[in-house]
Amino acid sequence: VQLVESGGGSVQAGGSLRLSCPVRGYIGCMAWFRQAPGKERERVAARDYDGVTNYAASVQGRFTISKDGASDTLYLQMNSLKAEDTAMYYCAVSLEYRCPLWTRGYKYWGRGTQVTVS
């Protein structure tokens, strides 16, 4: 499974971005993580094999994870962005059906896309 994120960039606080990650043919757990400088990588949104989604408290109500079946693409819609959302964002897939919370539960990772909110 090769993952390549896109859609990052610089945006003003209050703005929106949509991240994309083709997940061709994969049907299990998929998630978005982020890592800010000097901080641990954290899971921000996850989608279980049956479509159940989970969000970090810090992004609940502002971020939406979704998967387009036609294009086999995982998305992260990010609205009402804040300066503290600034980080490198990673797409990841796990061999589990239910998404693990921790990074060690994920087998495949993209290289990340930078999101900067000022």
Backbone hydrogen bonds, N-H to C=O, Kabsch-Sander energy under -0.5 kcal/mol:
donor,donor_aa,acceptor,acceptor_aa,energy
3,L,1,V,-0.5
6,S,20,S,-1.8
9,G,114,Q,-0.9
11,V,116,T,-2.5
14,G,81,L,-3.1
15,G,12,Q,-2.3
17,L,78,M,-2.1
19,L,76,L,-2.6
20,S,6,S,-2.7
21,C,74,L,-1.7
23,V,72,D,-3.2
26,Y,23,V,-2.4
29,C,96,E,-1.8
30,M,47,R,-2.2
31,A,92,A,-2.7
32,W,45,A,-3.0
33,F,90,Y,-2.8
34,R,42,E,-2.4
35,Q,88,M,-2.3
39,K,36,A,-2.3
42,E,34,R,-2.9
44,V,32,W,-2.6
45,A,32,W,-1.7
46,A,54,N,-2.3
47,R,30,M,-3.2
48,D,52,V,-3.3
49,Y,97,Y,-2.2
51,G,48,D,-2.2
54,N,46,A,-2.0
56,A,44,V,-2.2
59,V,56,A,-1.6
60,Q,56,A,-1.2
62,R,59,V,-2.6
63,F,59,V,-2.2
64,T,77,Q,-2.3
66,S,75,Y,-1.7
68,D,73,T,-2.6
69,G,67,K,-0.7
72,D,68,D,-1.4
73,T,68,D,-1.2
74,L,21,C,-3.0
75,Y,66,S,-3.4
76,L,19,L,-2.0
77,Q,64,T,-2.9
78,M,17,L,-3.2
78,M,76,L,-0.6
79,N,62,R,-2.1
79,N,77,Q,-0.6
80,S,14,G,-0.6
81,L,15,G,-2.3
85,D,82,K,-1.9
86,T,83,A,-1.8
87,A,115,V,-1.9
88,M,35,Q,-2.3
89,Y,87,A,-0.5
89,Y,113,T,-2.7
90,Y,33,F,-2.7
92,A,31,A,-2.4
93,V,108,Y,-2.0
94,S,29,C,-1.8
105,G,102,W,-1.8
106,Y,103,T,-1.9
107,K,93,V,-1.4
108,Y,93,V,-1.8
110,G,91,C,-2.2
113,T,89,Y,-2.1
115,V,87,A,-2.6
116,T,9,G,-2.7
118,S,11,V,-2.1
